[in-house]
Amino acid sequence: MRIQGDRVDCLREKKNWTFGQLHVQAKRFRPSLSPSTLSEIINNKSEGSPTLDVAEAIAHALGTTVAYLIGEVDDPAPELGAGDPLPEVRAWSDRLRGMEAGQRALTVRAMEMTLAAIEGRNSTPA
């Protein structure tokens, strides 16, 4: 999973945020996220792929999805209920089955945080 830095930077600019503001917002979801890690992701200079929780933190901060940040979808904020959700549900089911237990638990937690954010509930991790 490789985040497309230009997508992160574009959404940051649409929010009229500085890099520092993005970092503060992303740290709400991933307190250990360093400025250098975020900078490397934005500038496409990160060694390897970010962890799912880092990707989710950036996506949550920007109000988008990891799928958008990694280029799987082109709409940063797809309409809820638009289109047929079954193919996406099947794709996520396949992904979850292929993950080891720890990664699966993080993914489920991230999905719960996303749903909570959509529903307007407090989604800050414990």
N, CA, C and O atoms as CSV, one atom per row, in Angstrom:
chain,resi,resn,atom,element,x,y,z
A,1,MET,N,N,0.846,-1.170,0.000
A,1,MET,CA,C,0.000,0.000,0.000
A,1,MET,C,C,0.894,1.237,0.000
A,1,MET,O,O,1.653,1.462,0.943
A,2,ARG,N,N,0.802,2.031,-1.053
A,2,ARG,CA,C,1.584,3.260,-1.136
A,2,ARG,C,C,0.637,4.438,-1.276
A,2,ARG,O,O,-0.162,4.506,-2.210
A,3,ILE,N,N,0.740,5.365,-0.332
A,3,ILE,CA,C,-0.091,6.568,-0.366
A,3,ILE,C,C,0.448,7.500,-1.438
A,3,ILE,O,O,1.658,7.698,-1.549
A,4,GLN,N,N,-0.446,8.065,-2.221
A,4,GLN,CA,C,-0.070,9.043,-3.239
A,4,GLN,C,C,0.008,10.419,-2.575
A,4,GLN,O,O,-1.010,11.032,-2.254
A,5,GLY,N,N,1.231,10.879,-2.381
A,5,GLY,CA,C,1.465,12.121,-1.662
A,5,GLY,C,C,0.758,13.323,-2.254
A,5,GLY,O,O,0.333,14.217,-1.523
A,6,ASP,N,N,0.627,13.353,-3.586
A,6,ASP,CA,C,-0.041,14.489,-4.202
A,6,ASP,C,C,-1.508,14.564,-3.785
A,6,ASP,O,O,-2.070,15.656,-3.698
A,7,ARG,N,N,-2.127,13.426,-3.529
A,7,ARG,CA,C,-3.527,13.426,-3.081
A,7,ARG,C,C,-3.629,13.986,-1.664
A,7,ARG,O,O,-4.547,14.746,-1.356
A,8,VAL,N,N,-2.694,13.613,-0.814
A,8,VAL,CA,C,-2.672,14.147,0.551
A,8,VAL,C,C,-2.495,15.660,0.494
A,8,VAL,O,O,-3.232,16.405,1.139
A,9,ASP,N,N,-1.521,16.101,-0.277
A,9,ASP,CA,C,-1.225,17.532,-0.352
A,9,ASP,C,C,-2.382,18.322,-0.962
A,9,ASP,O,O,-2.663,19.435,-0.518
A,10,CYS,N,N,-3.049,17.771,-1.960
A,10,CYS,CA,C,-4.186,18.439,-2.582
A,10,CYS,C,C,-5.323,18.631,-1.577
A,10,CYS,O,O,-5.902,19.714,-1.492
A,11,LEU,N,N,-5.642,17.585,-0.819
A,11,LEU,CA,C,-6.704,17.705,0.175
A,11,LEU,C,C,-6.307,18.667,1.295
A,11,LEU,O,O,-7.145,19.409,1.809
A,12,ARG,N,N,-5.034,18.651,1.668
A,12,ARG,CA,C,-4.546,19.591,2.690
A,12,ARG,C,C,-4.754,21.025,2.219
A,12,ARG,O,O,-5.218,21.874,2.980
A,13,GLU,N,N,-4.411,21.286,0.969
A,13,GLU,CA,C,-4.564,22.627,0.415
A,13,GLU,C,C,-6.032,23.031,0.317
A,13,GLU,O,O,-6.370,24.191,0.556
A,14,LYS,N,N,-6.918,22.080,-0.035
A,14,LYS,CA,C,-8.347,22.386,-0.103
A,14,LYS,C,C,-8.901,22.799,1.256
A,14,LYS,O,O,-9.856,23.572,1.330
A,15,LYS,N,N,-8.309,22.289,2.325
A,15,LYS,CA,C,-8.731,22.653,3.666
A,15,LYS,C,C,-8.023,23.929,4.151
A,15,LYS,O,O,-8.274,24.413,5.255
A,16,ASN,N,N,-7.138,24.455,3.305
A,16,ASN,CA,C,-6.338,25.630,3.672
A,16,ASN,C,C,-5.520,25.379,4.936
A,16,ASN,O,O,-5.363,26.265,5.777
A,17,TRP,N,N,-5.007,24.171,5.053
A,17,TRP,CA,C,-4.176,23.804,6.191
A,17,TRP,C,C,-2.711,23.908,5.823
A,17,TRP,O,O,-2.317,23.652,4.686
A,18,THR,N,N,-1.927,24.282,6.792
A,18,THR,CA,C,-0.481,24.177,6.652
A,18,THR,C,C,-0.101,22.725,6.901
A,18,THR,O,O,-0.919,21.926,7.359
A,19,PHE,N,N,1.131,22.398,6.599
A,19,PHE,CA,C,1.631,21.060,6.909
A,19,PHE,C,C,1.465,20.788,8.402
A,19,PHE,O,O,1.048,19.699,8.798
A,20,GLY,N,N,1.791,21.777,9.223
A,20,GLY,CA,C,1.690,21.619,10.680
A,20,GLY,C,C,0.270,21.328,11.136
A,20,GLY,O,O,0.057,20.519,12.039
A,21,GLN,N,N,-0.693,21.982,10.518
A,21,GLN,CA,C,-2.085,21.736,10.879
A,21,GLN,C,C,-2.505,20.312,10.512
A,21,GLN,O,O,-3.214,19.655,11.273
A,22,LEU,N,N,-2.070,19.845,9.359
A,22,LEU,CA,C,-2.362,18.463,8.974
A,22,LEU,C,C,-1.733,17.505,9.973
A,22,LEU,O,O,-2.365,16.536,10.393
A,23,HIS,N,N,-0.506,17.771,10.348
A,23,HIS,CA,C,0.185,16.900,11.293
A,23,HIS,C,C,-0.564,16.840,12.624
A,23,HIS,O,O,-0.741,15.757,13.183
A,24,VAL,N,N,-0.999,17.973,13.128
A,24,VAL,CA,C,-1.749,18.006,14.392
A,24,VAL,C,C,-3.031,17.187,14.278
A,24,VAL,O,O,-3.360,16.414,15.178
A,25,GLN,N,N,-3.749,17.357,13.177
A,25,GLN,CA,C,-5.004,16.626,12.991
A,25,GLN,C,C,-4.755,15.117,12.870
A,25,GLN,O,O,-5.487,14.325,13.464
A,26,ALA,N,N,-3.747,14.716,12.121
A,26,ALA,CA,C,-3.453,13.292,11.956
A,26,ALA,C,C,-2.996,12.668,13.273
A,26,ALA,O,O,-3.279,11.499,13.539
A,27,LYS,N,N,-2.293,13.439,14.093
A,27,LYS,CA,C,-1.830,12.923,15.391
A,27,LYS,C,C,-2.985,12.639,16.344
A,27,LYS,O,O,-2.821,11.885,17.303
A,28,ARG,N,N,-4.136,13.226,16.095
A,28,ARG,CA,C,-5.304,12.905,16.917
A,28,ARG,C,C,-5.661,11.429,16.788
A,28,ARG,O,O,-6.173,10.822,17.729
A,29,PHE,N,N,-5.393,10.863,15.631
A,29,PHE,CA,C,-5.720,9.462,15.372
A,29,PHE,C,C,-4.508,8.545,15.528
A,29,PHE,O,O,-4.660,7.345,15.758
A,30,ARG,N,N,-3.313,9.106,15.402
A,30,ARG,CA,C,-2.076,8.308,15.525
A,30,ARG,C,C,-1.055,9.182,16.237
A,30,ARG,O,O,-0.213,9.807,15.594
A,31,PRO,N,N,-1.129,9.229,17.599
A,31,PRO,CA,C,-0.289,10.153,18.371
A,31,PRO,C,C,1.208,10.052,18.103
A,31,PRO,O,O,1.925,11.038,18.268
A,32,SER,N,N,1.694,8.888,17.694
A,32,SER,CA,C,3.137,8.750,17.480
A,32,SER,C,C,3.580,9.150,16.069
A,32,SER,O,O,4.756,9.001,15.737
A,33,LEU,N,N,2.672,9.651,15.238
A,33,LEU,CA,C,3.038,10.046,13.872
A,33,LEU,C,C,4.000,11.235,13.915
A,33,LEU,O,O,3.675,12.294,14.451
A,34,SER,N,N,5.179,11.039,13.348
A,34,SER,CA,C,6.185,12.110,13.369
A,34,SER,C,C,6.035,13.017,12.151
A,34,SER,O,O,5.535,12.590,11.111
A,35,PRO,N,N,6.474,14.277,12.285
A,35,PRO,CA,C,6.436,15.176,11.128
A,35,PRO,C,C,7.266,14.638,9.963
A,35,PRO,O,O,6.883,14.800,8.805
A,36,SER,N,N,8.392,14.004,10.259
A,36,SER,CA,C,9.237,13.506,9.172
A,36,SER,C,C,8.556,12.368,8.407
A,36,SER,O,O,8.672,12.288,7.184
A,37,THR,N,N,7.852,11.495,9.118
A,37,THR,CA,C,7.124,10.418,8.442
A,37,THR,C,C,6.052,10.997,7.530
A,37,THR,O,O,5.922,10.580,6.379
A,38,LEU,N,N,5.288,11.953,8.039
A,38,LEU,CA,C,4.242,12.580,7.234
A,38,LEU,C,C,4.841,13.282,6.023
A,38,LEU,O,O,4.299,13.185,4.922
A,39,SER,N,N,5.941,13.982,6.211
A,39,SER,CA,C,6.610,14.664,5.108
A,39,SER,C,C,7.089,13.678,4.046
A,39,SER,O,O,6.939,13.927,2.850
A,40,GLU,N,N,7.662,12.564,4.484
A,40,GLU,CA,C,8.130,11.549,3.538
A,40,GLU,C,C,6.972,10.979,2.725
A,40,GLU,O,O,7.115,10.721,1.530
A,41,ILE,N,N,5.823,10.784,3.378
A,41,ILE,CA,C,4.649,10.263,2.676
A,41,ILE,C,C,4.172,11.268,1.638
A,41,ILE,O,O,3.915,10.903,0.491
A,42,ILE,N,N,4.053,12.525,2.030
A,42,ILE,CA,C,3.574,13.562,1.113
A,42,ILE,C,C,4.516,13.730,-0.069
A,42,ILE,O,O,4.072,13.946,-1.197
A,43,ASN,N,N,5.808,13.630,0.187
A,43,ASN,CA,C,6.804,13.824,-0.869
A,43,ASN,C,C,7.199,12.532,-1.574
A,43,ASN,O,O,8.174,12.497,-2.325
A,44,ASN,N,N,6.431,11.466,-1.325
A,44,ASN,CA,C,6.672,10.156,-1.942
A,44,ASN,C,C,8.103,9.676,-1.738
A,44,ASN,O,O,8.696,9.086,-2.642
A,45,LYS,N,N,8.655,9.923,-0.563
A,45,LYS,CA,C,10.024,9.522,-0.281
A,45,LYS,C,C,10.103,8.498,0.846
A,45,LYS,O,O,11.191,8.193,1.335
A,46,SER,N,N,8.940,7.962,1.263
A,46,SER,CA,C,8.956,7.027,2.380
A,46,SER,C,C,9.543,5.692,1.939
A,46,SER,O,O,9.299,5.215,0.831
A,47,GLU,N,N,10.313,5.114,2.831
A,47,GLU,CA,C,10.884,3.787,2.594
A,47,GLU,C,C,9.792,2.779,2.913
A,47,GLU,O,O,9.353,2.689,4.059
A,48,GLY,N,N,9.354,2.031,1.934
A,48,GLY,CA,C,8.302,1.057,2.165
A,48,GLY,C,C,6.937,1.709,2.267
A,48,GLY,O,O,6.754,2.864,1.883
A,49,SER,N,N,6.003,0.970,2.778
A,49,SER,CA,C,4.626,1.433,2.889
A,49,SER,C,C,4.330,1.832,4.322
A,49,SER,O,O,4.847,1.228,5.261
A,50,PRO,N,N,3.491,2.858,4.491
A,50,PRO,CA,C,3.092,3.207,5.854
A,50,PRO,C,C,2.185,2.111,6.414
A,50,PRO,O,O,1.556,1.368,5.661
A,51,THR,N,N,2.127,2.021,7.723
A,51,THR,CA,C,1.225,1.050,8.335
A,51,THR,C,C,-0.213,1.497,8.110
A,51,THR,O,O,-0.478,2.661,7.811
A,52,LEU,N,N,-1.123,0.563,8.257
A,52,LEU,CA,C,-2.534,0.876,8.055
A,52,LEU,C,C,-3.002,1.962,9.010
A,52,LEU,O,O,-3.775,2.835,8.616
A,53,ASP,N,N,-2.547,1.925,10.264
A,53,ASP,CA,C,-3.012,2.945,11.207
A,53,ASP,C,C,-2.504,4.333,10.844
A,53,ASP,O,O,-3.198,5.317,11.100
A,54,VAL,N,N,-1.327,4.442,10.262
A,54,VAL,CA,C,-0.833,5.741,9.781
A,54,VAL,C,C,-1.687,6.208,8.597
A,54,VAL,O,O,-2.098,7.367,8.547
A,55,ALA,N,N,-1.949,5.318,7.659
A,55,ALA,CA,C,-2.775,5.658,6.500
A,55,ALA,C,C,-4.172,6.082,6.940
A,55,ALA,O,O,-4.713,7.063,6.429
A,56,GLU,N,N,-4.756,5.350,7.882
A,56,GLU,CA,C,-6.086,5.696,8.391
A,56,GLU,C,C,-6.071,7.046,9.104
A,56,GLU,O,O,-7.007,7.833,8.960
A,57,ALA,N,N,-5.027,7.316,9.863
A,57,ALA,CA,C,-4.948,8.598,10.578
A,57,ALA,C,C,-4.929,9.761,9.596
A,57,ALA,O,O,-5.611,10.764,9.809
A,58,ILE,N,N,-4.164,9.636,8.536
A,58,ILE,CA,C,-4.099,10.694,7.528
A,58,ILE,C,C,-5.442,10.823,6.821
A,58,ILE,O,O,-5.927,11.932,6.596
A,59,ALA,N,N,-6.039,9.692,6.471
A,59,ALA,CA,C,-7.342,9.716,5.800
A,59,ALA,C,C,-8.404,10.353,6.689
A,59,ALA,O,O,-9.177,11.193,6.227
A,60,HIS,N,N,-8.449,9.959,7.959
A,60,HIS,CA,C,-9.432,10.541,8.882
A,60,HIS,C,C,-9.230,12.043,9.024
A,60,HIS,O,O,-10.191,12.812,9.002
A,61,ALA,N,N,-7.986,12.451,9.167
A,61,ALA,CA,C,-7.698,13.881,9.325
A,61,ALA,C,C,-8.186,14.674,8.124
A,61,ALA,O,O,-8.679,15.792,8.272
A,62,LEU,N,N,-8.050,14.102,6.943
A,62,LEU,CA,C,-8.429,14.797,5.710
A,62,LEU,C,C,-9.882,14.563,5.299
A,62,LEU,O,O,-10.354,15.151,4.325
A,63,GLY,N,N,-10.591,13.708,6.037
A,63,GLY,CA,C,-11.985,13.435,5.714
A,63,GLY,C,C,-12.169,12.614,4.452
A,63,GLY,O,O,-13.121,12.817,3.698
A,64,THR,N,N,-11.258,11.693,4.231
A,64,THR,CA,C,-11.327,10.847,3.044
A,64,THR,C,C,-11.098,9.398,3.444
A,64,THR,O,O,-11.176,9.052,4.623
A,65,THR,N,N,-10.820,8.570,2.479
A,65,THR,CA,C,-10.587,7.152,2.736
A,65,THR,C,C,-9.169,6.757,2.339
A,65,THR,O,O,-8.521,7.430,1.537
A,66,VAL,N,N,-8.710,5.666,2.909
A,66,VAL,CA,C,-7.415,5.126,2.503
A,66,VAL,C,C,-7.474,4.728,1.035
A,66,VAL,O,O,-6.497,4.895,0.305
A,67,ALA,N,N,-8.610,4.204,0.602
A,67,ALA,CA,C,-8.764,3.807,-0.803
A,67,ALA,C,C,-8.476,4.975,-1.738
A,67,ALA,O,O,-7.863,4.786,-2.789
A,68,TYR,N,N,-8.909,6.174,-1.373
A,68,TYR,CA,C,-8.615,7.342,-2.202
A,68,TYR,C,C,-7.128,7.678,-2.139
A,68,TYR,O,O,-6.503,7.940,-3.167
A,69,LEU,N,N,-6.567,7.670,-0.944
A,69,LEU,CA,C,-5.161,8.060,-0.785
A,69,LEU,C,C,-4.205,7.127,-1.522
A,69,LEU,O,O,-3.141,7.558,-1.966
A,70,ILE,N,N,-4.573,5.852,-1.657
A,70,ILE,CA,C,-3.677,4.920,-2.350
A,70,ILE,C,C,-4.049,4.743,-3.813
A,70,ILE,O,O,-3.427,3.951,-4.520
A,71,GLY,N,N,-5.056,5.472,-4.272
A,71,GLY,CA,C,-5.394,5.459,-5.685
A,71,GLY,C,C,-6.360,4.381,-6.128
A,71,GLY,O,O,-6.531,4.165,-7.328
A,72,GLU,N,N,-6.999,3.696,-5.183
A,72,GLU,CA,C,-7.967,2.665,-5.566
A,72,GLU,C,C,-9.263,3.268,-6.099
A,72,GLU,O,O,-9.931,2.671,-6.943
A,73,VAL,N,N,-9.615,4.454,-5.602
A,73,VAL,CA,C,-10.800,5.170,-6.077
A,73,VAL,C,C,-10.380,6.598,-6.393
A,73,VAL,O,O,-9.389,7.099,-5.861
A,74,ASP,N,N,-11.146,7.246,-7.264
A,74,ASP,CA,C,-10.797,8.609,-7.670
A,74,ASP,C,C,-11.588,9.696,-6.965
A,74,ASP,O,O,-11.265,10.877,-7.096
A,75,ASP,N,N,-12.614,9.320,-6.222
A,75,ASP,CA,C,-13.445,10.297,-5.529
A,75,ASP,C,C,-12.996,10.380,-4.072
A,75,ASP,O,O,-13.077,9.389,-3.345
A,76,PRO,N,N,-12.522,11.557,-3.633
A,76,PRO,CA,C,-12.042,11.659,-2.255
A,76,PRO,C,C,-13.150,11.526,-1.218
A,76,PRO,O,O,-12.880,11.169,-0.072
A,77,ALA,N,N,-14.383,11.805,-1.599
A,77,ALA,CA,C,-15.503,11.719,-0.659
A,77,ALA,C,C,-16.718,11.162,-1.379
A,77,ALA,O,O,-17.657,11.900,-1.677
A,78,PRO,N,N,-16.705,9.858,-1.661
A,78,PRO,CA,C,-17.840,9.288,-2.391
A,78,PRO,C,C,-19.125,9.421,-1.591
A,78,PRO,O,O,-19.118,9.370,-0.361
A,79,GLU,N,N,-20.226,9.590,-2.309
A,79,GLU,CA,C,-21.526,9.702,-1.663
A,79,GLU,C,C,-21.860,8.404,-0.969
A,79,GLU,O,O,-21.661,7.319,-1.516
A,80,LEU,N,N,-22.374,8.527,0.247
A,80,LEU,CA,C,-22.813,7.334,0.949
A,80,LEU,C,C,-24.070,6.810,0.284
A,80,LEU,O,O,-24.981,7.574,-0.037
A,81,GLY,N,N,-24.113,5.522,0.082
A,81,GLY,CA,C,-25.287,4.901,-0.507
A,81,GLY,C,C,-25.335,4.972,-2.017
A,81,GLY,O,O,-26.275,4.462,-2.626
A,82,ALA,N,N,-24.345,5.592,-2.635
A,82,ALA,CA,C,-24.344,5.690,-4.092
A,82,ALA,C,C,-23.808,4.402,-4.691
A,82,ALA,O,O,-22.825,3.845,-4.202
A,83,GLY,N,N,-24.439,3.939,-5.725
A,83,GLY,CA,C,-23.950,2.763,-6.421
A,83,GLY,C,C,-24.192,1.480,-5.650
A,83,GLY,O,O,-24.848,1.475,-4.608
A,84,ASP,N,N,-23.659,0.410,-6.170
A,84,ASP,CA,C,-23.809,-0.904,-5.573
A,84,ASP,C,C,-22.633,-1.165,-4.641
A,84,ASP,O,O,-21.496,-1.252,-5.106
A,85,PRO,N,N,-22.876,-1.292,-3.332
A,85,PRO,CA,C,-21.768,-1.490,-2.394
A,85,PRO,C,C,-21.240,-2.919,-2.367
A,85,PRO,O,O,-20.171,-3.158,-1.805
A,86,LEU,N,N,-21.955,-3.875,-2.956
A,86,LEU,CA,C,-21.571,-5.280,-2.841
A,86,LEU,C,C,-20.155,-5.577,-3.325
A,86,LEU,O,O,-19.440,-6.300,-2.632
A,87,PRO,N,N,-19.705,-5.064,-4.473
A,87,PRO,CA,C,-18.318,-5.362,-4.884
A,87,PRO,C,C,-17.285,-4.864,-3.872
A,87,PRO,O,O,-16.288,-5.541,-3.617
A,88,GLU,N,N,-17.519,-3.697,-3.302
A,88,GLU,CA,C,-16.566,-3.176,-2.319
A,88,GLU,C,C,-16.590,-4.007,-1.042
A,88,GLU,O,O,-15.543,-4.265,-0.448
A,89,VAL,N,N,-17.782,-4.427,-0.618
A,89,VAL,CA,C,-17.882,-5.275,0.567
A,89,VAL,C,C,-17.154,-6.589,0.333
A,89,VAL,O,O,-16.437,-7.070,1.210
A,90,ARG,N,N,-17.335,-7.168,-0.844
A,90,ARG,CA,C,-16.633,-8.426,-1.161
A,90,ARG,C,C,-15.116,-8.225,-1.171
A,90,ARG,O,O,-14.368,-9.068,-0.677
A,91,ALA,N,N,-14.673,-7.105,-1.737
A,91,ALA,CA,C,-13.234,-6.832,-1.793
A,91,ALA,C,C,-12.660,-6.707,-0.381
A,91,ALA,O,O,-11.595,-7.254,-0.096
A,92,TRP,N,N,-13.357,-5.990,0.501
A,92,TRP,CA,C,-12.874,-5.849,1.881
A,92,TRP,C,C,-12.904,-7.180,2.606
A,92,TRP,O,O,-12.005,-7.477,3.393
A,93,SER,N,N,-13.929,-7.987,2.353
A,93,SER,CA,C,-14.012,-9.314,2.968
A,93,SER,C,C,-12.812,-10.158,2.563
A,93,SER,O,O,-12.219,-10.840,3.399
A,94,ASP,N,N,-12.451,-10.115,1.278
A,94,ASP,CA,C,-11.287,-10.860,0.793
A,94,ASP,C,C,-10.005,-10.354,1.456
A,94,ASP,O,O,-9.151,-11.142,1.864
A,95,ARG,N,N,-9.884,-9.036,1.556
A,95,ARG,CA,C,-8.694,-8.456,2.193
A,95,ARG,C,C,-8.578,-8.912,3.641
A,95,ARG,O,O,-7.504,-9.311,4.092
A,96,LEU,N,N,-9.703,-8.848,4.373
A,96,LEU,CA,C,-9.681,-9.229,5.781
A,96,LEU,C,C,-9.294,-10.697,5.959
A,96,LEU,O,O,-8.533,-11.033,6.866
A,97,ARG,N,N,-9.814,-11.565,5.100
A,97,ARG,CA,C,-9.491,-12.986,5.196
A,97,ARG,C,C,-7.995,-13.235,4.993
A,97,ARG,O,O,-7.433,-14.166,5.571
A,98,GLY,N,N,-7.359,-12.409,4.179
A,98,GLY,CA,C,-5.949,-12.604,3.880
A,98,GLY,C,C,-4.993,-11.994,4.891
A,98,GLY,O,O,-3.778,-12.133,4.750
A,99,MET,N,N,-5.518,-11.322,5.906
A,99,MET,CA,C,-4.656,-10.647,6.879
A,99,MET,C,C,-4.394,-11.535,8.090
A,99,MET,O,O,-5.193,-12.405,8.437
A,100,GLU,N,N,-3.253,-11.288,8.720
A,100,GLU,CA,C,-2.998,-11.969,9.979
A,100,GLU,C,C,-3.830,-11.283,11.062
A,100,GLU,O,O,-4.318,-10.173,10.850
A,101,ALA,N,N,-3.999,-11.921,12.208
A,101,ALA,CA,C,-4.937,-11.482,13.244
A,101,ALA,C,C,-4.709,-10.038,13.695
A,101,ALA,O,O,-5.664,-9.271,13.815
A,102,GLY,N,N,-3.464,-9.663,13.942
A,102,GLY,CA,C,-3.180,-8.309,14.415
A,102,GLY,C,C,-3.567,-7.236,13.408
A,102,GLY,O,O,-4.173,-6.225,13.762
A,103,GLN,N,N,-3.213,-7.468,12.158
A,103,GLN,CA,C,-3.545,-6.517,11.098
A,103,GLN,C,C,-5.054,-6.465,10.886
A,103,GLN,O,O,-5.612,-5.397,10.635
A,104,ARG,N,N,-5.714,-7.615,10.987
A,104,ARG,CA,C,-7.170,-7.665,10.836
A,104,ARG,C,C,-7.839,-6.846,11.937
A,104,ARG,O,O,-8.794,-6.116,11.669
A,105,ALA,N,N,-7.352,-6.958,13.167
A,105,ALA,CA,C,-7.919,-6.205,14.285
A,105,ALA,C,C,-7.746,-4.698,14.063
A,105,ALA,O,O,-8.666,-3.925,14.333
A,106,LEU,N,N,-6.580,-4.279,13.574
A,106,LEU,CA,C,-6.357,-2.854,13.281
A,106,LEU,C,C,-7.292,-2.367,12.180
A,106,LEU,O,O,-7.816,-1.255,12.252
A,107,THR,N,N,-7.499,-3.189,11.175
A,107,THR,CA,C,-8.376,-2.816,10.073
A,107,THR,C,C,-9.815,-2.668,10.544
A,107,THR,O,O,-10.499,-1.710,10.180
A,108,VAL,N,N,-10.270,-3.609,11.347
A,108,VAL,CA,C,-11.631,-3.533,11.870
A,108,VAL,C,C,-11.779,-2.290,12.738
A,108,VAL,O,O,-12.796,-1.601,12.661
A,109,ARG,N,N,-10.778,-1.995,13.561
A,109,ARG,CA,C,-10.819,-0.789,14.397
A,109,ARG,C,C,-10.882,0.460,13.525
A,109,ARG,O,O,-11.628,1.391,13.827
A,110,ALA,N,N,-10.112,0.485,12.457
A,110,ALA,CA,C,-10.126,1.633,11.553
A,110,ALA,C,C,-11.485,1.782,10.883
A,110,ALA,O,O,-11.973,2.898,10.707
A,111,MET,N,N,-12.097,0.663,10.510
A,111,MET,CA,C,-13.431,0.727,9.906
A,111,MET,C,C,-14.449,1.262,10.908
A,111,MET,O,O,-15.319,2.055,10.550
A,112,GLU,N,N,-14.342,0.830,12.156
A,112,GLU,CA,C,-15.249,1.320,13.187
A,112,GLU,C,C,-15.063,2.821,13.396
A,112,GLU,O,O,-16.039,3.549,13.577
A,113,MET,N,N,-13.810,3.288,13.371
A,113,MET,CA,C,-13.539,4.727,13.511
A,113,MET,C,C,-14.142,5.498,12.347
A,113,MET,O,O,-14.698,6.580,12.537
A,114,THR,N,N,-14.036,4.947,11.144
A,114,THR,CA,C,-14.598,5.605,9.971
A,114,THR,C,C,-16.105,5.710,10.092
A,114,THR,O,O,-16.675,6.771,9.835
A,115,LEU,N,N,-16.755,4.629,10.480
A,115,LEU,CA,C,-18.208,4.665,10.656
A,115,LEU,C,C,-18.606,5.663,11.735
A,115,LEU,O,O,-19.580,6.398,11.575
A,116,ALA,N,N,-17.862,5.690,12.825
A,116,ALA,CA,C,-18.162,6.633,13.897
A,116,ALA,C,C,-18.026,8.071,13.410
A,116,ALA,O,O,-18.845,8.924,13.752
A,117,ALA,N,N,-16.996,8.341,12.615
A,117,ALA,CA,C,-16.795,9.694,12.087
A,117,ALA,C,C,-17.928,10.074,11.140
A,117,ALA,O,O,-18.407,11.207,11.164
A,118,ILE,N,N,-18.350,9.138,10.316
A,118,ILE,CA,C,-19.444,9.402,9.381
A,118,ILE,C,C,-20.736,9.691,10.141
A,118,ILE,O,O,-21.514,10.565,9.759
A,119,GLU,N,N,-20.950,8.943,11.222
A,119,GLU,CA,C,-22.164,9.106,12.005
A,119,GLU,C,C,-22.074,10.281,12.972
A,119,GLU,O,O,-23.048,10.596,13.655
A,120,GLY,N,N,-20.912,10.933,13.036
A,120,GLY,CA,C,-20.753,12.107,13.873
A,120,GLY,C,C,-20.467,11.808,15.328
A,120,GLY,O,O,-20.585,12.684,16.184
A,121,ARG,N,N,-20.096,10.584,15.606
A,121,ARG,CA,C,-19.749,10.233,16.980
A,121,ARG,C,C,-18.260,10.514,17.199
A,121,ARG,O,O,-17.488,10.662,16.252
A,122,ASN,N,N,-17.893,10.579,18.458
A,122,ASN,CA,C,-16.482,10.748,18.787
A,122,ASN,C,C,-15.742,9.493,18.347
A,122,ASN,O,O,-16.049,8.394,18.810
A,123,SER,N,N,-14.762,9.655,17.448
A,123,SER,CA,C,-14.055,8.498,16.914
A,123,SER,C,C,-12.595,8.457,17.310
A,123,SER,O,O,-11.797,7.768,16.675
A,124,THR,N,N,-12.234,9.190,18.356
A,124,THR,CA,C,-10.846,9.199,18.790
A,124,THR,C,C,-10.506,7.865,19.403
A,124,THR,O,O,-11.242,7.385,20.265
A,125,PRO,N,N,-9.401,7.236,18.984
A,125,PRO,CA,C,-9.047,5.928,19.534
A,125,PRO,C,C,-8.727,6.002,21.014
A,125,PRO,O,O,-8.267,7.025,21.521
A,126,ALA,N,N,-8.981,4.902,21.690
A,126,ALA,CA,C,-8.723,4.838,23.136
A,126,ALA,C,C,-7.257,4.679,23.428
A,126,ALA,O,O,-6.863,4.608,24.592
